[in-house]
Amino acid sequence: MIRRFCRERWTNATTVERNEYILLRLVRDHAIPTLGDLTPTHVLRWCAGADSERTLANNTIRGRTAVVAALLRWCARSGIPAPAPDHLTGPDSPLRQFRPTYGKAQSQNPPRWLTKEEAYETLLSALADDAMGRRDEVVIRLGLAGVRAQEIVGLRVGDIRDPDTDHPSLHWTGKRYKPLTIALGPQTMAAIGRYLADYRDHLGANPPPEAPLICRRRPGRTAQGQPHRLDYGTGLALGASGRASIWNIVTGTARRAGLGHVGPHDLRRTAAGILHRDKGPDGSHRFDLLDIQKVLHHADPVTTMKCYLDPMDTEVMDRAARVLD
């Protein structure tokens, strides 16, 4: 029943997978045979993480609440016995105390905004000079251009347009099936060219447009002292497994570079931060809020401000404290 609901309610495969997992956890954690055996107390405690070993972040609680409420409303419309959704979203619901937070405010790994030197010199200098390192450089440079981890996983060779001209670009399908595009700078295009040369040498021909851009590491053990090899022509798995691969590439490179924890989305934050801090000779900002929103492909500039720029500008409070002291 839960699987049927998820496939009727959402069309994106990743969203279906994530929400199906959430709802199956609800049922399995209470060891109940049917949704009719759920009680409002069960649902409230589970959404709030009252029985969890760790404290859940506000946004996790809100995400659970939204998915469970959608299921309960669907059950009510379909005549399936289940608790009413009003106790989750109504004005008297105890879950309303959990307000949305922005910029990983409750994460064990705080958000990072690398400087341009840290991103393009320190981080990239930790990559190996081999086929694996050239692939990882493409992943990191695309992240620094604002491309999300899940979007990097799904890229195809044919998504790179006009590679031999002065204006190469990348075209792909983003969240909610929105067509997106970015211009590729000379250094990023050079990194892609080096990686595609390895790709071409291995295949003995140019990879076809439908071939995955980012290839997975060849499965199985690697002999001691031998470099890892890529499985050219086979992309990263879609969904959580592919995102985990991007995570490992970025976090592993950051650790080797001595930068501590840096996640894939921190590269996207770094892109916003670099643009925000870029100033002309007269001290004025070269990129305003709407420019950065456009680069990150946000539908609303409020998202850009609250999640990417506001949490970064902590020095404003420090300067104010010194003046007001």
Residue, then its C-alpha position, 0 to 999 in steps of 0.5 A: m500500500i505504501r509503495r502504491f501511494c508513493r508511486e501515485r503521489w510522486t513522479n521523481a524516482t529519487t523522491v519516491e525512493r526517499n519517501e517510501y523509505i520514510l514511511l516503511r520506517l514508520v510501520r517497521d519501527h512500530a511493528i504493526p501489520t496495517l496502517g489502521d493499527l497506528t494511533p495518533t500517539h504513535v505517529l506524533r512520537w515517531c515524527a518528533g523522534a521521541d523514541s530515537e537514540r539521537t535528537l532529530a533536526n527540525n527539518t527532518i521532523r518537518g520532512r517526516t511530518a509532511v510525508v506522513a500527513a500526505l499518506l494519511r490524507w490519501c488514506a482518508r480519500s481512499g477509505i483506508p482505515a488510518p489516523a486522521p492527519d489533523h493532529l499532525t498539521g492542525p493549529d494545535s499540533p505539538l509538531r508546529q513548534f519545530r520551525p524550519t532552519y537554514g544553512k545546516a544549523q543543526s547538523q553535526n557537520p556545520p556548513r562550509w564556505l571555502t575561500k577561492e584559494e582553498a577551493y581552487e588551490t588547496l583542494l584541487s592540489a590534493l588530487a592524484d595525477d592519474a585517471m581517477g584524479r582527473r575524474d575527481e577533478v571534474v566532479i569537484r569543478l562541477g560542484l564549484a560551478g554550482v551543480r548539485a551532487q545528484e545532478i552530477v551523477g546523471l550527467r551524460v557526455g552529450d550534455i557538454r555543448d560546443p566543447d571546441t568553441d570559445h563558449p562551451s556550456l553544460h546542459w542538464t535536467g535539474k530538480r522538478y525536471k527543470p532544464l538548466t545550463i551553465a557556461l564552462g570556464p577555461q580551466t573547467m573545460a580543460a579538466i573535462g578535456r583531459y578526462l575525456a581523453d582518458y575516456r577516449d583512449h580506453l574505448g578506442a573511440n569518442p564516447p557516445p553522447e548518451a554515455p555517462l560523463i562520470c564513470r564509476r570505479r571498477p568493482g573488486r579489489t585492487a592489487q596493493g600498490q596499483p592505482h584504482r581503475l575506472d569502469y569507463g562507460t558505466g556510470l554511478a548508480l542513480g539515487a542514494s548510492g550515486r550521491a554517496s560516491i560523490w560524497n566520498i570523492v569530495t570528502g576524501t579529497a578535502r581530508r587529504a588536503g587538510l581542510g577537514h570535513v567538506g561535503p558536496h553541497d559545501l562546494r555549492r555554498t562555496a560558489a555562492g560565497i566566492l561570487h558574493r565576496d568578489k568585488g571590483p576596484d571601487g569595492s562594489h560587489r560584482f554579483d548581486l543577490l539575483d545574479i547568484q540566484k541565477v547561477l545556482h538556479h534557485a526559483d526564489p532569491v529567498t532560498t539563496m539569501k537564507c541558505y547560502l548568504d546569510p549564514m556565511d556573513t557572521e563577520v557582520m555580527d562580530r563587527a557590530a559587537r566591536v562598535l557597540d561594545 
